Amino acid sequence: MDEFWLIAVPGEPSPGEAFTAIDRETAKHNEWSRNYKWNLPDMKVGTLDTLVSLSEDLAKHDTFAETIARKIAQYIAEVLESDQKDALDENLKVNDHSVDVFLRKFQWDLARFPTRHSPKAIVEMIMKQISQIDTDLKSKSTAYNQLKANLTSLERKQTGNLMTRSLLDLVDKRDFVLDSEYLTTLLVVVPKSSYRDWNLKYEKLSDMVVPRSEE
């Protein structure tokens, strides 16, 4: 993915003219970059103290948001199949768009973050949603890991050795002595190399073994 820089400059004499001047110097003449303009709505400025306070908290909020974004990317990378590892960028989407496209065509979501609210309130709404994303990620990752563990356990029972796998597909009702007060059926796993020895000696393991009862 390309490297993106977010740059804010005074919109003088107008936002459009400011962008044109920067684009002319960095892109058209020197080919230093490709520039995209974000059309942000006018917001309530509030008091200077509020803006200073928000500025002081910005680094903390930015670090938290970046941490959650990296956790999501890392988890997606972990759950991708081995033959899909190279397609990580294709699976990282923002509103059904690639990260590159989302950044180049960014639009402020007025429905989710109305500009009638103060900057402080908007920041609180954004951080609340990021925290909810973190909570949802933890919940879904826990459910996924549990499902993966259950699947692994099931596969082990189906494909492992007879000491660990399920025997349901190997025995049936006819192999058991049922409804008897004196007899019970035992299932014994014997390696092929020891079967002859087992067949010669199993009757002597206990006084209560029924002779020639092995099947």
Secondary structure, 3 states (H helix, E strand, C coil): CCCCCCCCCCCCCCHHHHHHHHHHHHHHCCCCCCCCCCECCCCCCCCHHHHHHHHHHHHHHHHHHHHHHHHHHHHHHHHCCHHHHHHHHHHCEECCEEHHHHHHCCECCCCCCCCCCCHHHHHHHHHHHHHHHHHHHHHHHHHHHHHHHHHHHHHHHHHCCCCCCCCCCCCCHHHCCCCCCCCCCCCCCCCHHHHHHHHHHHHHCCCCCCCCCCC
